[in-house]
Amino acid sequence: TVQVNDLIGASKEYATLNDILDKDVENDSVKKQGSHSRNLRRVRLGLGLIKALFEQFLATEGGSLYDAATTAYGQVCAPFHSWAIRKAVGAGMYTLPSREQLIMRLNETDCSVQKEMRRYIDASSPIIEYIDNLFLSRNIVLDW
């Protein structure tokens, strides 16, 4: 949420995401802690994590939220985290509710949850691709 708030604050100074990246490239601060570009990259990873979680959740009919979350985290975020963070996240996964508990807590049905997850997957895909292309168009690799 800090990254999202920082990007919202950046919107008062910059008209577009292109402007943010261009300024950080110019200042050689793309990957520096606190830069808007770094915050944008983190927001993008968050979007990708939720997308992967929903994809895993939908792919495993009757599967557990734990399994879906573990797989999604392993695909999207784990490659960028240290051993200590990966272990802490792994421990936190044990606190996730069951699939049925999640659906009940959301006050939804399995059918409605699946529909909303598919909507998110469909809507987030072009946004994620757009952000990735912003970085790639400036020859900024995505594996950081």
VOTORVO-191252 format. One record per atom (N, C-alpha, C): z negated, y negated, x; atom name; residue in one letter; residue number from 1. Coordinates in Angstrom, 1 decimal, padded with zeros to 4 digits. Example, Ala and Ser with C-alpha at 12.3 -4.5 7.8 and 13.67 -1.06 7.14 Angstrom:
REM VOTORVO-191252
z,y,x,atom,rest,nr
-007.8,005.7,013.2,N,a,1 .
-007.8,004.5,012.3,CA,a,1 .
-007.8,003.3,013.2,C,a,1 .
-007.1,002.2,012.8,N,s,2 .
-007.1,001.1,013.7,CA,s,2 .
-007.9,000.0,012.9,C,s,2 .
This chain:
REM VOTORVO-191252
z,y,x,atom,rest,nr
000.0,001.2,000.8,N,t,1 .
000.0,000.0,000.0,CA,t,1 .
000.0,-001.3,000.9,C,t,1 .
-000.6,-001.2,002.1,N,v,2 .
-000.6,-002.3,002.9,CA,v,2 .
000.8,-002.7,003.3,C,v,2 .
001.7,-001.7,003.6,N,q,3 .
003.1,-001.9,004.0,CA,q,3 .
003.8,-002.6,002.8,C,q,3 .
003.6,-002.1,001.6,N,v,4 .
004.3,-002.7,000.5,CA,v,4 .
003.9,-004.1,000.3,C,v,4 .
002.6,-004.4,000.4,N,n,5 .
002.1,-005.8,000.3,CA,n,5 .
002.7,-006.7,001.4,C,n,5 .
002.8,-006.1,002.6,N,d,6 .
003.4,-006.9,003.7,CA,d,6 .
004.9,-007.2,003.4,C,d,6 .
005.6,-006.2,002.8,N,l,7 .
007.0,-006.4,002.5,CA,l,7 .
007.1,-007.4,001.4,C,l,7 .
006.2,-007.4,000.4,N,i,8 .
006.2,-008.4,-000.6,CA,i,8 .
006.0,-009.8,000.0,C,i,8 .
005.1,-009.9,000.9,N,g,9 .
004.8,-011.2,001.6,CA,g,9 .
006.1,-011.6,002.4,C,g,9 .
006.7,-010.6,003.0,N,a,10 .
008.0,-011.0,003.7,CA,a,10 .
009.0,-011.5,002.8,C,a,10 .
009.0,-011.1,001.6,N,s,11 .
010.1,-011.6,000.6,CA,s,11 .
010.0,-013.1,000.4,C,s,11 .
008.9,-013.7,000.7,N,k,12 .
008.8,-015.1,000.6,CA,k,12 .
009.4,-015.8,001.8,C,k,12 .
009.5,-015.1,002.9,N,e,13 .
010.1,-015.7,004.1,CA,e,13 .
011.6,-015.3,004.3,C,e,13 .
011.9,-014.1,003.8,N,y,14 .
013.3,-013.6,004.1,CA,y,14 .
013.9,-013.3,002.7,C,y,14 .
015.2,-013.5,002.6,N,a,15 .
016.0,-013.3,001.4,CA,a,15 .
016.3,-011.9,001.2,C,a,15 .
016.6,-011.1,002.3,N,t,16 .
017.1,-009.8,002.1,CA,t,16 .
016.4,-008.9,003.2,C,t,16 .
016.5,-007.6,003.0,N,l,17 .
016.0,-006.6,004.0,CA,l,17 .
016.9,-006.7,005.2,C,l,17 .
018.2,-007.0,005.1,N,n,18 .
019.0,-007.3,006.3,CA,n,18 .
018.4,-008.4,007.1,C,n,18 .
018.0,-009.5,006.5,N,d,19 .
017.4,-010.6,007.3,CA,d,19 .
016.1,-010.1,008.0,C,d,19 .
015.3,-009.3,007.4,N,i,20 .
014.1,-008.8,008.0,CA,i,20 .
014.5,-008.0,009.3,C,i,20 .
015.4,-007.1,009.1,N,l,21 .
015.8,-006.2,010.3,CA,l,21 .
016.4,-007.1,011.4,C,l,21 .
017.3,-008.0,011.0,N,d,22 .
018.0,-008.8,012.0,CA,d,22 .
017.0,-009.6,012.8,C,d,22 .
016.0,-010.2,012.1,N,k,23 .
015.0,-011.0,012.8,CA,k,23 .
014.1,-010.1,013.8,C,k,23 .
013.8,-008.9,013.3,N,d,24 .
013.0,-008.0,014.2,CA,d,24 .
013.8,-007.5,015.3,C,d,24 .
015.1,-007.3,015.1,N,v,25 .
016.0,-006.9,016.2,CA,v,25 .
016.1,-008.0,017.2,C,v,25 .
016.3,-009.2,016.7,N,e,26 .
016.4,-010.4,017.6,CA,e,26 .
015.1,-010.6,018.4,C,e,26 .
013.9,-010.3,017.8,N,n,27 .
012.6,-010.4,018.5,CA,n,27 .
012.2,-009.2,019.2,C,n,27 .
013.0,-008.1,019.2,N,d,28 .
012.7,-006.9,019.8,CA,d,28 .
011.3,-006.3,019.3,C,d,28 .
011.1,-006.5,018.0,N,s,29 .
009.8,-006.1,017.4,CA,s,29 .
010.0,-005.0,016.3,C,s,29 .
011.1,-004.4,016.2,N,v,30 .
011.4,-003.4,015.1,CA,v,30 .
010.3,-002.4,015.0,C,v,30 .
009.9,-001.8,016.2,N,k,31 .
009.0,-000.7,016.2,CA,k,31 .
007.6,-001.1,016.5,C,k,31 .
007.3,-002.4,016.6,N,k,32 .
006.0,-002.9,017.0,CA,k,32 .
005.1,-002.8,015.7,C,k,32 .
003.8,-002.5,016.0,N,q,33 .
002.8,-002.5,014.9,CA,q,33 .
002.8,-003.8,014.2,C,q,33 .
002.8,-003.7,012.9,N,g,34 .
002.8,-004.9,012.1,CA,g,34 .
004.1,-005.6,011.8,C,g,34 .
005.2,-005.1,012.4,N,s,35 .
006.5,-005.7,012.1,CA,s,35 .
006.9,-005.3,010.7,C,s,35 .
007.7,-006.2,010.1,N,h,36 .
008.2,-005.9,008.8,CA,h,36 .
009.2,-004.7,008.8,C,h,36 .
009.9,-004.6,009.9,N,s,37 .
010.8,-003.4,010.0,CA,s,37 .
010.0,-002.1,010.0,C,s,37 .
008.9,-002.1,010.8,N,r,38 .
008.1,-000.9,010.8,CA,r,38 .
007.5,-000.6,009.5,C,r,38 .
007.0,-001.7,008.8,N,n,39 .
006.5,-001.5,007.5,CA,n,39 .
007.5,-000.9,006.5,C,n,39 .
008.8,-001.4,006.6,N,l,40 .
009.8,-000.9,005.8,CA,l,40 .
010.1,000.5,006.1,C,l,40 .
010.0,000.9,007.3,N,r,41 .
010.2,002.3,007.7,CA,r,41 .
009.1,003.2,007.1,C,r,41 .
007.9,002.7,007.0,N,r,42 .
006.8,003.5,006.5,CA,r,42 .
006.9,003.6,004.9,C,r,42 .
007.4,002.5,004.3,N,v,43 .
007.6,002.6,002.9,CA,v,43 .
008.7,003.6,002.6,C,v,43 .
009.7,003.6,003.4,N,r,44 .
010.8,004.5,003.2,CA,r,44 .
010.3,006.0,003.4,C,r,44 .
009.4,006.2,004.3,N,l,45 .
008.8,007.6,004.5,CA,l,45 .
008.0,007.9,003.3,C,l,45 .
007.3,007.0,002.7,N,g,46 .
006.5,007.3,001.5,CA,g,46 .
007.4,007.6,000.3,C,g,46 .
008.5,006.9,000.2,N,l,47 .
009.4,007.2,-000.9,CA,l,47 .
010.0,008.6,-000.7,C,l,47 .
010.3,008.9,000.6,N,g,48 .
010.9,010.3,000.9,CA,g,48 .
009.9,011.4,000.7,C,g,48 .
008.6,011.1,001.0,N,l,49 .
007.6,012.1,000.8,CA,l,49 .
007.4,012.4,-000.7,C,l,49 .
007.4,011.4,-001.5,N,i,50 .
007.2,011.7,-003.0,CA,i,50 .
008.4,012.4,-003.5,C,i,50 .
009.6,012.0,-003.0,N,k,51 .
010.8,012.7,-003.5,CA,k,51 .
010.8,014.2,-003.1,C,k,51 .
010.4,014.4,-001.8,N,a,52 .
010.4,015.8,-001.3,CA,a,52 .
009.3,016.6,-002.1,C,a,52 .
008.1,016.0,-002.4,N,l,53 .
007.1,016.6,-003.2,CA,l,53 .
007.6,017.0,-004.5,C,l,53 .
008.2,016.1,-005.2,N,f,54 .
008.8,016.4,-006.5,CA,f,54 .
009.9,017.5,-006.5,C,f,54 .
010.7,017.4,-005.5,N,e,55 .
011.7,018.5,-005.3,CA,e,55 .
011.1,019.9,-005.1,C,e,55 .
010.1,019.9,-004.3,N,q,56 .
009.4,021.2,-004.1,CA,q,56 .
008.7,021.6,-005.3,C,q,56 .
008.0,020.7,-006.0,N,f,57 .
007.3,021.0,-007.3,CA,f,57 .
008.3,021.6,-008.3,C,f,57 .
009.5,021.0,-008.4,N,l,58 .
010.4,021.5,-009.4,CA,l,58 .
011.1,022.8,-008.9,C,l,58 .
011.2,023.0,-007.6,N,a,59 .
011.9,024.2,-007.1,CA,a,59 .
011.1,025.5,-007.3,C,a,59 .
009.8,025.3,-007.4,N,t,60 .
008.9,026.5,-007.4,CA,t,60 .
008.2,026.5,-008.8,C,t,60 .
009.0,027.0,-009.8,N,e,61 .
008.5,027.1,-011.1,CA,e,61 .
007.2,027.9,-011.1,C,e,61 .
006.1,027.3,-011.5,N,g,62 .
004.8,028.0,-011.5,CA,g,62 .
004.1,027.9,-010.2,C,g,62 .
004.8,027.3,-009.2,N,g,63 .
004.2,027.3,-007.8,CA,g,63 .
003.1,026.2,-007.8,C,g,63 .
002.3,026.3,-006.7,N,s,64 .
001.2,025.4,-006.6,CA,s,64 .
001.5,024.0,-006.1,C,s,64 .
000.8,023.0,-006.5,N,l,65 .
000.9,021.7,-006.0,CA,l,65 .
000.6,021.7,-004.5,C,l,65 .
-000.4,022.5,-004.1,N,y,66 .
-000.7,022.6,-002.7,CA,y,66 .
000.5,023.0,-001.8,C,y,66 .
001.2,024.1,-002.3,N,d,67 .
002.4,024.5,-001.6,CA,d,67 .
003.5,023.5,-001.5,C,d,67 .
003.7,022.8,-002.6,N,a,68 .
004.7,021.8,-002.7,CA,a,68 .
004.4,020.6,-001.8,C,a,68 .
003.1,020.2,-001.8,N,a,69 .
002.7,019.1,-001.0,CA,a,69 .
002.7,019.4,000.5,C,a,69 .
002.3,020.6,000.8,N,t,70 .
002.3,021.1,002.2,CA,t,70 .
003.7,021.1,002.8,C,t,70 .
004.6,021.7,002.0,N,t,71 .
006.0,021.7,002.5,CA,t,71 .
006.6,020.3,002.6,C,t,71 .
006.4,019.5,001.6,N,a,72 .
007.0,018.1,001.6,CA,a,72 .
006.4,017.4,002.8,C,a,72 .
005.1,017.4,003.0,N,y,73 .
004.5,016.7,004.2,CA,y,73 .
005.1,017.2,005.5,C,y,73 .
005.3,018.5,005.6,N,g,74 .
005.8,019.1,006.8,CA,g,74 .
007.2,018.7,007.1,C,g,74 .
008.0,018.5,006.0,N,q,75 .
009.4,018.0,006.2,CA,q,75 .
009.5,016.6,006.5,C,q,75 .
008.7,015.7,005.9,N,v,76 .
008.9,014.3,005.9,CA,v,76 .
008.0,013.6,006.9,C,v,76 .
006.8,013.8,006.9,N,c,77 .
005.8,013.0,007.7,CA,c,77 .
005.2,013.7,008.9,C,c,77 .
005.0,015.0,008.8,N,a,78 .
004.4,015.7,010.0,CA,a,78 .
005.1,015.4,011.3,C,a,78 .
006.4,015.4,011.3,N,p,79 .
007.0,015.2,012.6,CA,p,79 .
006.7,013.9,013.3,C,p,79 .
006.2,012.9,012.6,N,f,80 .
005.8,011.6,013.1,CA,f,80 .
004.3,011.4,013.4,C,f,80 .
003.5,012.4,012.9,N,h,81 .
002.1,012.3,013.0,CA,h,81 .
001.5,013.1,014.2,C,h,81 .
000.4,012.6,014.7,N,s,82 .
-000.3,013.3,015.8,CA,s,82 .
-000.9,014.6,015.3,C,s,82 .
-001.4,015.4,016.2,N,w,83 .
-002.0,016.7,015.8,CA,w,83 .
-003.3,016.4,014.9,C,w,83 .
-004.0,015.4,015.3,N,a,84 .
-005.3,015.1,014.6,CA,a,84 .
-005.0,014.6,013.1,C,a,84 .
-003.9,013.8,013.0,N,i,85 .
-003.6,013.4,011.6,CA,i,85 .
-003.0,014.5,010.8,C,i,85 .
-002.2,015.4,011.4,N,r,86 .
-001.7,016.6,010.7,CA,r,86 .
-002.8,017.5,010.2,C,r,86 .
-003.8,017.6,011.1,N,k,87 .
-005.0,018.5,010.7,CA,k,87 .
-005.8,017.8,009.5,C,k,87 .
-006.0,016.5,009.6,N,a,88 .
-006.7,015.8,008.5,CA,a,88 .
-005.9,015.9,007.2,C,a,88 .
-004.6,015.7,007.3,N,v,89 .
-003.8,015.8,006.1,CA,v,89 .
-003.9,017.2,005.5,C,v,89 .
-003.8,018.2,006.4,N,g,90 .
-003.9,019.6,006.0,CA,g,90 .
-005.2,019.9,005.3,C,g,90 .
-006.3,019.4,005.8,N,a,91 .
-007.6,019.6,005.2,CA,a,91 .
-007.7,018.9,003.8,C,a,91 .
-007.1,017.8,003.7,N,g,92 .
-007.1,017.0,002.5,CA,g,92 .
-006.2,017.7,001.4,C,g,92 .
-005.3,018.5,001.8,N,m,93 .
-004.4,019.2,000.8,CA,m,93 .
-005.3,020.2,000.0,C,m,93 .
-006.4,020.7,000.5,N,y,94 .
-007.2,021.6,-000.2,CA,y,94 .
-007.9,021.0,-001.4,C,y,94 .
-007.9,019.6,-001.5,N,t,95 .
-008.5,018.9,-002.6,CA,t,95 .
-007.6,018.7,-003.7,C,t,95 .
-006.3,019.0,-003.6,N,l,96 .
-005.3,018.8,-004.6,CA,l,96 .
-005.6,019.7,-005.8,C,l,96 .
-005.3,019.1,-007.0,N,p,97 .
-005.5,019.9,-008.2,CA,p,97 .
-004.5,021.0,-008.3,C,p,97 .
-004.7,022.0,-009.2,N,s,98 .
-003.7,023.0,-009.5,CA,s,98 .
-002.5,022.3,-010.2,C,s,98 .
-001.4,023.0,-010.3,N,r,99 .
-000.3,022.5,-011.1,CA,r,99 .
-000.7,022.2,-012.5,C,r,99 .
-001.4,023.1,-013.1,N,e,100 .
-001.8,022.9,-014.5,CA,e,100 .
-002.8,021.7,-014.6,C,e,100 .
-003.7,021.6,-013.7,N,q,101 .
-004.7,020.5,-013.8,CA,q,101 .
-003.9,019.1,-013.6,C,q,101 .
-002.9,019.1,-012.7,N,l,102 .
-002.2,017.9,-012.5,CA,l,102 .
-001.5,017.5,-013.8,C,l,102 .
-000.8,018.4,-014.4,N,i,103 .
-000.1,018.1,-015.6,CA,i,103 .
-001.0,017.6,-016.7,C,i,103 .
-002.2,018.3,-016.8,N,m,104 .
-003.2,017.9,-017.8,CA,m,104 .
-003.7,016.5,-017.5,C,m,104 .
-004.0,016.2,-016.2,N,r,105 .
-004.6,014.9,-015.9,CA,r,105 .
-003.6,013.8,-016.1,C,r,105 .
-002.3,014.1,-016.0,N,l,106 .
-001.3,013.1,-016.3,CA,l,106 .
-001.0,013.0,-017.8,C,l,106 .
-001.7,013.8,-018.6,N,n,107 .
-001.5,013.8,-020.0,CA,n,107 .
000.0,014.0,-020.4,C,n,107 .
000.6,015.0,-019.7,N,e,108 .
002.0,015.3,-019.9,CA,e,108 .
002.1,016.8,-020.2,C,e,108 .
003.3,017.2,-020.5,N,t,109 .
003.7,018.6,-020.6,CA,t,109 .
004.5,019.0,-019.4,C,t,109 .
004.6,020.2,-019.1,N,d,110 .
005.4,020.7,-018.0,CA,d,110 .
006.8,020.1,-018.1,C,d,110 .
007.4,020.1,-019.3,N,c,111 .
008.7,019.6,-019.6,CA,c,111 .
008.8,018.1,-019.3,C,c,111 .
007.9,017.3,-019.7,N,s,112 .
007.9,015.9,-019.5,CA,s,112 .
007.7,015.5,-018.0,C,s,112 .
006.8,016.3,-017.4,N,v,113 .
006.6,016.0,-015.9,CA,v,113 .
007.9,016.3,-015.2,C,v,113 .
008.5,017.4,-015.5,N,q,114 .
009.8,017.7,-014.8,CA,q,114 .
010.8,016.7,-015.0,C,q,114 .
010.9,016.2,-016.2,N,k,115 .
011.9,015.1,-016.6,CA,k,115 .
011.7,013.9,-015.7,C,k,115 .
010.4,013.4,-015.7,N,e,116 .
010.1,012.2,-014.9,CA,e,116 .
010.2,012.4,-013.4,C,e,116 .
009.9,013.6,-012.9,N,m,117 .
010.1,013.9,-011.5,CA,m,117 .
011.6,013.8,-011.2,C,m,117 .
012.4,014.4,-012.0,N,r,118 .
013.9,014.3,-011.8,CA,r,118 .
014.4,012.9,-011.8,C,r,118 .
013.9,012.1,-012.7,N,r,119 .
014.2,010.7,-012.8,CA,r,119 .
013.9,010.0,-011.5,C,r,119 .
012.7,010.2,-010.9,N,y,120 .
012.3,009.6,-009.7,CA,y,120 .
013.3,010.1,-008.5,C,y,120 .
013.5,011.4,-008.5,N,i,121 .
014.4,011.9,-007.4,CA,i,121 .
015.8,011.3,-007.5,C,i,121 .
016.3,011.2,-008.7,N,d,122 .
017.6,010.6,-008.8,CA,d,122 .
017.6,009.1,-008.5,C,d,122 .
016.6,008.4,-008.9,N,a,123 .
016.5,006.9,-008.6,CA,a,123 .
016.2,006.6,-007.2,C,a,123 .
015.4,007.4,-006.5,N,s,124 .
015.0,007.1,-005.2,CA,s,124 .
016.0,007.4,-004.1,C,s,124 .
016.9,008.4,-004.4,N,s,125 .
017.9,008.8,-003.4,CA,s,125 .
018.7,007.7,-002.9,C,s,125 .
019.3,006.9,-003.8,N,p,126 .
020.2,005.8,-003.2,CA,p,126 .
019.3,004.7,-002.5,C,p,126 .
018.1,004.5,-002.9,N,i,127 .
017.2,003.6,-002.2,CA,i,127 .
016.9,004.0,-000.8,C,i,127 .
016.5,005.3,-000.7,N,i,128 .
016.2,005.9,000.6,CA,i,128 .
017.5,005.8,001.5,C,i,128 .
018.6,006.2,001.0,N,e,129 .
019.9,006.2,001.7,CA,e,129 .
020.2,004.7,002.2,C,e,129 .
020.0,003.8,001.3,N,y,130 .
020.2,002.4,001.6,CA,y,130 .
019.4,001.9,002.8,C,y,130 .
018.1,002.2,002.7,N,i,131 .
017.1,001.8,003.8,CA,i,131 .
017.5,002.5,005.1,C,i,131 .
017.8,003.8,005.0,N,d,132 .
018.3,004.5,006.3,CA,d,132 .
019.5,003.8,006.9,C,d,132 .
020.5,003.5,006.0,N,n,133 .
021.7,002.9,006.5,CA,n,133 .
021.5,001.5,007.1,C,n,133 .
020.5,000.8,006.6,N,l,134 .
020.1,-000.5,007.2,CA,l,134 .
019.7,-000.3,008.7,C,l,134 .
018.9,000.7,008.9,N,f,135 .
018.5,001.0,010.3,CA,f,135 .
019.6,001.5,011.1,C,f,135 .
020.4,002.5,010.6,N,l,136 .
021.5,003.1,011.3,CA,l,136 .
022.6,002.1,011.7,C,l,136 .
022.8,001.1,010.8,N,s,137 .
023.9,000.2,011.0,CA,s,137 .
023.5,-000.7,012.2,C,s,137 .
022.3,-000.7,012.6,N,r,138 .
021.8,-001.5,013.8,CA,r,138 .
021.5,-000.6,015.0,C,r,138 .
022.0,000.6,014.9,N,n,139 .
021.8,001.6,015.9,CA,n,139 .
020.3,001.9,016.2,C,n,139 .
019.5,001.8,015.1,N,i,140 .
018.1,002.1,015.2,CA,i,140 .
017.9,003.5,014.7,C,i,140 .
017.5,004.5,015.6,N,v,141 .
017.3,005.8,015.2,CA,v,141 .
016.2,006.0,014.1,C,v,141 .
016.2,007.0,013.4,N,l,142 .
015.2,007.2,012.3,CA,l,142 .
014.1,008.1,012.6,C,l,142 .
014.0,008.6,013.9,N,d,143 .
013.0,009.6,014.2,CA,d,143 .
011.8,008.9,014.9,C,d,143 .
011.2,007.9,014.3,N,w,144 .
010.1,007.3,014.9,CA,w,144 .
009.0,007.0,013.9,C,w,144 .
